[in-house]
Amino acid sequence: MLRSLSSFLAALFALTLGIAPALARPDGIFDVGRYKAQKAVITVGDTIPATVPPAGSPRMLQNLAGIVAILPAKDITPLNVASLTGLKLVDARGNLSRLCVLHLSVSESSPVKRVEILTSPDGVILARELIDSKDAAADSAKVFKLDPERFRQATLDWPRYRGSYGADLSGLDDPSAKTQQTLPPGSPVELAHPIAPSPFFLDQKSLGDRFLNGRRSNIPGAARILSQEKLVVRLPTTYKPRRPAGLLIWIHAASEGTPPAVFNKSLDELNIACVGIANVGNDRPVADRYQLALDALFAVSARVHIDPTRVYLAGISGGGRVSSMLLACFPDYFTGAVPIVGLSTYQKVPLGNSRFAPAGYERPDIKRFTLLKKRRIAAITGGEDFNHSEILAAADIMRGHGVNIRVFDFEKLGHQMPSADEFLGALKWVDQPWQDAWVKNTQAAGALLEKYKSKRGDIPPPDDKARAELYKVIDTAPWSDPAWEAASLIRKP
């Protein structure tokens, strides 16, 4: 009866405001009663912050207010499409971790329905309604299993960071974390447990989808037990959470997980964090190596402010091969790679004398391959590397198909790590498109801000038109100095 009354009140409030809410399918987890939700405010914690920026405001402003995203009705629909079947949480309850909470409403005055999104270690994503009544049994809450890939597509641009932006600033703080681990810039530190998993889990089906272009894989899926894994993170000396850093994921051929010291010069100069994975060498099942790279991305991104357009891979020898395959098959997660003395491609590679190196994976589908061609691969090899001729031939194959790959060929380099300057040249080339865009966009944002200040001075926006001008500054170059100044003016009383 209470649920029916809530549905009636929601409709009444909506009609009072001149809104005709669309009827929803029965019991949709992202619907409010019998009506489709018209707005969703997404948070990390259970409650909506006291001050909520309006819908359509820059994502940076929403994040500063402690909000993951604000969705209109058209962006809630894909989430409903992701809903599969209702089920019980049963024994998995204790192993679930929260991704976020959706606060759904039909109108500004209607009752709010809260739905939390949870993930399990094996990649299952669940949506569970949060029931406010103290009398309601916990097991009476509706629980839906979501399609992981559809949910991922619908939430691709949601921020992963769950921290603050400084002592005097708010942010997407995770209220479940009683203590925040300190990660000192410039020093490798083991990431404290629990390690946040990637929502993407590599079972046999997804291995076949990603690496065999849909054919069934005959290798076992990943055995993900993150409580037994070790990730080592090094922040650049320049890191401050006010400005997102890049991220380099290091995949060794041996068991050592600490990021190599030879990377430090590059990481500090380019403001890139690095995460190394222990025990991810050539003796580890390949599905585990792939999975741990994905998990490392999400685990670090939850605690360090990472720019998702600057997520790079690097590995040596067999780890180099893994890094090149991950970029090719996950160009939606990773945006560049520096494979060192090891490179795999999607065709067999001629080695001379009628010999061939086998293909490492199958050529991705058109959508992923088109995205791959927008990435950069800087393969490092040398005249004394026994993989030298294979790397040159593999790069020629990929380059012939439009892949943006460049070989950094050092005459005296053997099957070993490059020098600090050699690695810097390769990583800088991979990162160059972002650097060029950052300079261009920051200059454009600065010009927009100066135009605003020339008309109004250093005062908060007096009307919607002025506020829109500052929104444009932020959207042009989020997290830049002009964007922070514009945000400060908007947030000023």
C-alpha positions as CSV (number, residue, x, y, z in Angstrom):
1,M,0.0,0.0,0.0
2,L,2.8,2.4,0.9
3,R,4.5,1.7,-2.5
4,S,1.2,2.4,-4.3
5,L,0.8,5.7,-2.3
6,S,4.4,6.7,-3.2
7,S,3.7,6.1,-6.9
8,F,0.5,8.1,-6.7
9,L,2.3,11.0,-5.0
10,A,5.1,11.0,-7.5
11,A,2.6,11.3,-10.4
12,L,0.7,14.0,-8.6
13,F,3.8,16.1,-7.9
14,A,4.9,15.6,-11.5
15,L,1.5,16.7,-12.9
16,T,1.5,19.7,-10.5
17,L,4.7,20.9,-12.1
18,G,3.4,20.3,-15.6
19,I,5.4,17.1,-16.2
20,A,3.8,14.0,-17.7
21,P,6.0,11.2,-16.4
22,A,6.3,8.2,-18.8
23,L,4.9,4.9,-17.6
24,A,7.6,2.4,-16.8
25,R,7.7,-1.3,-17.1
26,P,6.6,-3.1,-13.8
27,D,9.3,-3.3,-11.1
28,G,12.2,-1.8,-13.2
29,I,15.0,-1.3,-10.7
30,F,15.8,2.1,-12.2
31,D,12.2,3.2,-12.3
32,V,10.3,5.1,-9.6
33,G,7.1,3.2,-8.9
34,R,5.2,2.9,-12.1
35,Y,7.0,5.8,-13.8
36,K,10.3,6.3,-15.6
37,A,12.8,8.3,-13.6
38,Q,13.4,11.7,-15.0
39,K,16.6,12.4,-13.1
40,A,19.4,10.5,-11.3
41,V,21.9,12.0,-8.9
42,I,24.8,9.6,-8.5
43,T,26.9,9.7,-5.3
44,V,29.4,7.5,-3.5
45,G,27.7,7.7,-0.2
46,D,24.1,7.1,0.9
47,T,23.0,10.8,0.8
48,I,22.9,13.6,-1.7
49,P,25.2,16.6,-0.7
50,A,23.5,19.7,0.6
51,T,24.5,21.7,-2.5
52,V,23.9,20.1,-5.9
53,P,25.0,21.8,-9.1
54,P,22.2,22.0,-11.7
55,A,22.0,19.3,-14.4
56,G,24.1,20.2,-17.3
57,S,26.8,21.8,-15.2
58,P,30.4,20.8,-15.9
59,R,31.4,17.4,-14.5
60,M,34.3,19.0,-12.6
61,L,31.8,21.1,-10.6
62,Q,29.7,18.1,-9.8
63,N,32.8,16.1,-8.6
64,L,33.9,19.0,-6.4
65,A,30.4,18.9,-4.8
66,G,30.8,15.1,-4.1
67,I,28.6,13.9,-7.0
68,V,29.7,11.3,-9.5
69,A,27.2,12.4,-12.2
70,I,23.7,13.9,-12.8
71,L,21.7,12.1,-15.4
72,P,18.6,13.2,-17.3
73,A,16.0,10.6,-18.3
74,K,17.6,9.8,-21.7
75,D,20.8,8.7,-19.9
76,I,19.0,6.6,-17.3
77,T,17.3,4.5,-20.1
78,P,20.6,2.6,-21.0
79,L,20.9,1.6,-17.3
80,N,17.5,0.1,-17.4
81,V,18.4,-1.8,-20.6
82,A,21.3,-3.3,-18.6
83,S,19.0,-4.9,-16.1
84,L,18.7,-8.6,-16.4
85,T,16.9,-10.7,-13.7
86,G,15.9,-10.3,-10.1
87,L,17.8,-12.4,-7.6
88,K,18.8,-12.8,-4.0
89,L,22.2,-11.6,-2.7
90,V,22.6,-14.8,-0.7
91,D,26.2,-15.7,0.3
92,A,27.9,-13.2,-1.9
93,R,26.8,-10.3,0.3
94,G,30.0,-10.1,2.3
95,N,32.2,-10.0,-0.8
96,L,30.4,-7.2,-2.6
97,S,31.9,-3.7,-2.8
98,R,29.9,-0.6,-3.7
99,L,30.5,1.4,-6.9
100,C,27.9,4.1,-6.3
101,V,24.3,5.1,-5.3
102,L,21.7,6.4,-7.7
103,H,19.1,8.8,-6.3
104,L,16.2,8.5,-8.7
105,S,13.2,10.9,-9.0
106,V,10.3,11.7,-11.3
107,S,10.3,15.4,-10.5
108,E,12.1,17.9,-8.2
109,S,9.4,17.4,-5.5
110,S,8.7,13.7,-5.9
111,P,9.9,11.0,-3.5
112,V,13.5,9.7,-4.2
113,K,14.3,6.0,-4.8
114,R,17.8,5.0,-3.9
115,V,19.6,2.1,-5.7
116,E,23.1,1.1,-4.9
117,I,25.4,-0.5,-7.5
118,L,27.6,-3.3,-6.2
119,T,30.3,-5.5,-7.8
120,S,31.6,-8.9,-6.8
121,P,35.2,-10.3,-7.2
122,D,34.1,-12.3,-10.3
123,G,32.8,-9.3,-12.1
124,V,29.0,-9.6,-11.4
125,I,27.4,-6.2,-11.1
126,L,24.2,-5.9,-9.0
127,A,21.7,-3.2,-8.4
128,R,19.9,-3.3,-5.1
129,E,17.2,-1.0,-3.9
130,L,18.0,0.8,-0.6
131,I,15.0,0.6,1.7
132,D,14.6,3.5,4.2
133,S,12.1,1.9,6.5
134,K,13.6,0.4,9.6
135,D,10.8,-2.1,9.7
136,A,11.5,-3.5,6.3
137,A,13.6,-6.7,6.2
138,A,16.9,-6.4,4.5
139,D,16.2,-9.4,2.3
140,S,13.0,-7.8,0.9
141,A,15.1,-5.3,-1.2
142,K,14.8,-5.8,-4.9
143,V,18.1,-7.0,-6.4
144,F,18.8,-7.1,-10.2
145,K,21.8,-8.5,-12.0
146,L,23.1,-6.1,-14.6
147,D,24.7,-6.8,-17.9
148,P,28.4,-5.8,-17.2
149,E,29.2,-4.7,-20.7
150,R,26.1,-2.6,-21.2
151,F,26.5,-1.1,-17.8
152,R,30.1,-0.3,-18.5
153,Q,29.1,1.4,-21.8
154,A,26.4,3.4,-20.1
155,T,28.9,4.6,-17.4
156,L,32.1,5.0,-19.4
157,D,32.6,8.7,-18.7
158,W,31.8,8.4,-14.9
159,P,34.8,9.4,-12.8
160,R,36.7,6.6,-11.1
161,Y,38.4,8.7,-8.5
162,R,37.0,8.4,-5.0
163,G,39.2,10.9,-3.1
164,S,39.3,14.6,-2.2
165,Y,41.1,17.4,-4.1
166,G,42.9,18.9,-1.1
167,A,42.6,19.7,2.5
168,D,40.3,22.7,1.9
169,L,38.3,21.1,-1.0
170,S,35.5,18.5,-1.1
171,G,35.5,15.7,-3.6
172,L,34.2,12.1,-4.2
173,D,35.3,10.9,-0.8
174,D,34.4,7.3,-0.1
175,P,32.6,7.3,3.3
176,S,33.3,3.6,3.8
177,A,37.1,4.3,4.0
178,K,37.8,5.1,7.6
179,T,41.4,6.0,6.9
180,Q,42.9,7.2,3.7
181,Q,46.3,5.6,2.8
182,T,49.0,8.2,2.2
183,L,50.8,7.8,-1.1
184,P,53.9,10.1,-0.9
185,P,54.9,11.5,-4.3
186,G,58.2,10.1,-5.5
187,S,58.4,6.9,-3.5
188,P,57.0,3.5,-4.4
189,V,54.4,2.3,-1.9
190,E,52.4,-0.9,-1.8
191,L,48.7,-0.2,-2.3
192,A,46.7,-1.0,0.9
193,H,44.0,-3.7,0.7
194,P,41.2,-4.1,-0.2
195,I,42.0,-3.6,-3.8
196,A,39.1,-2.3,-5.9
197,P,38.4,-4.7,-8.8
198,S,37.7,-3.7,-12.4
199,P,34.1,-4.2,-13.4
200,F,35.4,-6.2,-16.3
201,F,36.1,-9.9,-15.5
202,L,37.9,-12.1,-18.0
203,D,36.0,-15.3,-18.1
204,Q,36.3,-17.6,-21.1
205,K,33.6,-15.8,-22.9
206,S,35.1,-12.3,-22.6
207,L,38.6,-13.7,-23.4
208,G,37.2,-15.0,-26.7
209,D,35.3,-11.8,-27.3
210,R,38.3,-9.5,-26.8
211,F,41.3,-11.6,-28.0
212,L,39.8,-13.9,-30.5
213,N,37.2,-11.6,-32.1
214,G,34.3,-13.6,-30.7
215,R,35.6,-17.1,-31.1
216,R,35.5,-19.3,-28.1
217,S,38.7,-19.3,-26.0
218,N,40.2,-22.6,-24.9
219,I,42.2,-21.1,-22.0
220,P,40.8,-20.8,-18.5
221,G,39.4,-17.5,-17.3
222,A,41.2,-15.5,-14.8
223,A,41.5,-16.8,-11.2
224,R,41.0,-13.4,-9.5
225,I,41.9,-13.4,-5.8
226,L,42.8,-9.8,-5.2
227,S,43.4,-10.3,-1.5
228,Q,46.5,-12.3,-2.5
229,E,47.9,-9.7,-5.0
230,K,50.4,-6.9,-4.5
231,L,50.3,-3.6,-6.4
232,V,53.1,-1.0,-5.9
233,V,52.4,2.6,-6.8
234,R,54.7,5.5,-7.4
235,L,53.3,9.0,-7.8
236,P,55.2,11.6,-9.7
237,T,56.9,14.2,-7.6
238,T,54.7,16.8,-9.2
239,Y,51.4,15.1,-8.2
240,K,48.6,17.0,-6.6
241,P,45.0,15.8,-6.7
242,R,43.8,19.2,-8.1
243,R,45.2,18.1,-11.5
244,P,44.8,14.5,-12.7
245,A,48.0,12.6,-13.6
246,G,48.5,10.0,-16.3
247,L,48.9,6.4,-15.3
248,L,51.5,3.8,-16.6
249,I,50.8,0.2,-15.8
250,W,54.0,-1.9,-15.6
251,I,54.0,-5.6,-16.6
252,H,57.2,-7.4,-15.8
253,A,58.4,-10.6,-17.4
254,A,59.6,-11.7,-13.9
255,S,58.0,-11.5,-10.4
256,E,59.3,-8.1,-9.4
257,G,56.4,-5.6,-9.1
258,T,58.1,-2.3,-8.1
259,P,58.1,0.2,-11.0
260,P,61.7,0.4,-12.4
261,A,63.7,3.4,-11.2
262,V,64.7,4.1,-14.8
263,F,61.1,5.3,-15.3
264,N,61.3,8.0,-12.7
265,K,62.7,10.7,-14.9
266,S,59.8,10.2,-17.4
267,L,57.1,9.9,-14.7
268,D,58.2,13.1,-13.0
269,E,58.6,15.2,-16.2
270,L,55.3,14.1,-17.6
271,N,53.3,13.9,-14.4
272,I,52.5,10.2,-14.7
273,A,51.8,7.8,-11.9
274,C,53.0,4.2,-12.3
275,V,51.7,1.0,-10.8
276,G,53.6,-2.3,-10.9
277,I,52.1,-5.7,-10.3
278,A,54.0,-8.3,-8.3
279,N,54.1,-11.9,-9.5
280,V,52.8,-11.2,-12.9
281,G,55.7,-12.6,-14.9
282,N,55.8,-15.1,-17.8
283,D,55.1,-18.0,-15.5
284,R,51.7,-16.6,-14.6
285,P,48.6,-17.7,-16.7
286,V,48.1,-15.1,-19.3
287,A,44.4,-14.5,-18.4
288,D,45.6,-13.5,-14.9
289,R,48.1,-11.1,-16.4
290,Y,45.4,-9.4,-18.4
291,Q,43.0,-9.3,-15.5
292,L,45.5,-7.8,-13.1
293,A,46.4,-5.0,-15.5
294,L,42.6,-4.1,-15.6
295,D,42.3,-4.4,-11.9
296,A,45.4,-2.2,-11.3
297,L,43.9,0.5,-13.5
298,F,40.7,0.7,-11.4
299,A,42.4,0.2,-8.0
300,V,44.8,3.1,-8.6
301,S,42.2,5.3,-10.3
302,A,39.9,5.0,-7.2
303,R,42.7,6.5,-4.9
304,V,44.7,8.7,-7.3
305,H,43.2,11.3,-9.6
306,I,43.9,9.8,-12.9
307,D,43.1,11.2,-16.4
308,P,41.4,8.3,-18.2
309,T,42.7,9.6,-21.5
310,R,46.3,9.0,-20.4
311,V,46.3,5.4,-19.3
312,Y,49.4,3.7,-20.8
313,L,50.9,0.2,-20.6
314,A,54.6,-0.8,-20.5
315,G,56.2,-4.2,-20.2
316,I,59.5,-6.0,-20.9
317,S,59.9,-9.1,-23.1
318,G,56.9,-11.3,-22.4
319,G,55.4,-8.4,-20.4
320,G,56.0,-6.2,-23.5
321,R,53.9,-8.7,-25.6
322,V,51.2,-8.6,-23.0
323,S,51.1,-4.8,-23.0
324,S,50.8,-4.7,-26.8
325,M,48.0,-7.2,-26.8
326,L,46.1,-5.4,-24.0
327,L,46.2,-2.1,-25.9
328,A,45.0,-3.7,-29.1
329,C,42.1,-5.6,-27.5
330,F,41.2,-3.0,-24.9
331,P,41.6,0.4,-26.6
332,D,38.6,1.6,-24.7
333,Y,40.5,1.2,-21.4
334,F,44.1,1.9,-22.4
335,T,45.3,4.8,-24.6
336,G,48.9,4.0,-25.5
337,A,51.7,1.5,-24.9
338,V,55.5,1.2,-24.7
339,P,56.3,-2.5,-25.3
340,I,60.0,-3.1,-24.4
341,V,61.9,-5.8,-26.4
342,G,58.7,-7.7,-26.9
343,L,55.8,-7.1,-29.3
344,S,52.9,-9.2,-30.5
345,T,50.4,-8.6,-33.3
346,Y,47.3,-10.1,-34.9
347,Q,49.1,-11.9,-37.9
348,K,52.0,-14.3,-38.0
349,V,55.2,-12.5,-38.4
350,P,57.8,-13.5,-41.0
351,L,61.3,-14.2,-39.5
352,G,63.0,-15.3,-42.7
353,N,64.0,-18.8,-43.9
354,S,60.3,-19.7,-44.1
355,R,59.9,-19.2,-40.3
356,F,57.1,-17.3,-38.6
357,A,56.3,-16.0,-35.2
358,P,52.7,-16.9,-34.3
359,A,50.0,-14.2,-34.0
360,G,49.3,-13.2,-30.4
361,Y,45.6,-12.6,-30.9
362,E,43.1,-12.1,-33.6
363,R,42.5,-8.7,-35.2
364,P,39.8,-6.8,-33.3
365,D,36.5,-6.0,-34.7
366,I,36.1,-2.8,-36.8
367,K,34.9,-0.7,-33.8
368,R,37.9,-1.6,-31.6
369,F,40.4,-1.5,-34.4
370,T,39.3,2.0,-35.4
371,L,39.8,3.1,-31.8
372,L,43.2,1.3,-31.7
373,K,44.3,3.4,-34.7
374,K,43.8,6.5,-32.6
375,R,46.3,5.2,-30.0
376,R,50.1,5.3,-30.1
377,I,52.5,2.4,-29.7
378,A,56.2,3.1,-29.1
379,A,58.0,-0.3,-29.4
380,I,61.5,-0.3,-28.0
381,T,64.2,-2.6,-29.3
382,G,67.9,-2.6,-30.4
383,G,70.4,-4.2,-32.6
384,E,71.5,-6.7,-30.0
385,D,67.9,-7.7,-29.0
386,F,67.1,-11.2,-30.2
387,N,63.5,-10.0,-30.9
388,H,64.8,-7.1,-33.1
389,S,63.8,-8.5,-36.5
390,E,60.4,-9.7,-35.3
391,I,59.5,-6.4,-33.7
392,L,60.5,-4.5,-36.9
393,A,58.4,-6.9,-39.0
394,A,55.4,-6.8,-36.7
395,A,55.5,-3.0,-36.6
396,D,55.5,-3.0,-40.4
397,I,52.4,-5.2,-40.5
398,M,50.5,-3.0,-38.1
399,R,51.6,0.2,-39.7
400,G,50.4,-1.0,-43.1
401,H,46.9,-1.3,-41.6
402,G,46.9,2.2,-40.2
403,V,48.1,1.5,-36.6
404,N,50.1,4.4,-35.3
405,I,53.2,2.5,-34.2
406,R,56.8,3.7,-34.1
407,V,59.9,1.6,-33.3
408,F,62.5,3.2,-31.1
409,D,65.5,1.3,-32.4
410,F,68.7,1.7,-30.4
411,E,71.8,0.2,-32.0
412,K,73.5,-1.0,-28.8
413,L,70.4,-2.1,-26.9
414,G,70.1,-5.8,-26.1
415,H,67.2,-7.7,-24.6
416,Q,67.1,-5.4,-21.6
417,M,65.7,-2.2,-20.2
418,P,66.4,1.0,-22.1
419,S,68.2,4.0,-20.4
420,A,66.1,6.7,-18.7
421,D,66.5,9.1,-21.7
422,E,65.6,6.4,-24.2
423,F,62.5,5.5,-22.3
424,L,61.6,9.2,-21.9
425,G,61.7,9.7,-25.7
426,A,59.4,6.8,-26.3
427,L,56.8,7.7,-23.6
428,K,56.9,11.4,-24.5
429,W,56.0,10.4,-28.1
430,V,53.0,8.3,-26.8
431,D,51.9,11.2,-24.6
432,Q,52.5,14.0,-27.1
433,P,48.9,14.3,-28.5
434,W,47.6,14.8,-24.9
435,Q,50.3,17.4,-24.2
436,D,49.5,19.3,-27.3
437,A,45.8,19.3,-26.6
438,W,46.4,20.3,-22.9
439,V,48.4,23.4,-23.9
440,K,45.9,24.4,-26.6
441,N,42.8,23.9,-24.4
442,T,44.3,25.6,-21.4
443,Q,45.2,28.6,-23.5
444,A,41.6,28.7,-24.9
445,A,40.1,28.4,-21.4
446,G,42.4,31.2,-20.2
447,A,41.2,33.5,-23.0
448,L,37.6,32.7,-22.1
449,L,38.2,33.5,-18.5
450,E,39.9,36.8,-19.3
451,K,37.0,37.7,-21.5
452,Y,34.6,37.1,-18.5
453,K,36.8,39.1,-16.1
454,S,37.2,42.0,-18.6
455,K,33.4,42.4,-18.5
456,R,32.6,41.6,-14.8
457,G,35.9,41.5,-12.8
458,D,36.6,38.9,-10.1
459,I,32.9,38.5,-9.0
460,P,30.6,35.5,-9.0
461,P,28.3,35.2,-12.0
462,P,25.3,37.5,-11.5
463,D,23.0,35.6,-13.9
464,D,22.6,32.5,-15.9
465,K,24.4,33.9,-19.0
466,A,27.4,34.8,-16.9
467,R,27.4,31.4,-15.3
468,A,27.3,29.7,-18.7
469,E,30.4,31.6,-19.7
470,L,32.2,30.2,-16.7
471,Y,30.9,26.7,-17.4
472,K,32.5,27.0,-20.9
473,V,35.8,27.8,-19.3
474,I,35.6,24.6,-17.2
475,D,34.4,22.4,-20.0
476,T,37.2,23.7,-22.3
477,A,40.0,22.6,-20.0
478,P,38.8,20.7,-16.9
479,W,41.2,20.8,-13.9
480,S,43.4,23.4,-15.5
481,D,44.2,26.7,-13.6
482,P,41.6,28.7,-15.5
483,A,39.0,26.0,-14.8
484,W,39.8,26.1,-11.1
485,E,39.5,29.9,-11.0
486,A,36.2,29.7,-12.8
487,A,35.0,27.0,-10.4
488,S,36.0,29.2,-7.5
489,L,34.0,32.1,-8.8
490,I,30.9,29.9,-9.3
491,R,31.2,28.3,-5.8
492,K,31.8,31.7,-4.1
493,P,28.8,32.9,-2.0
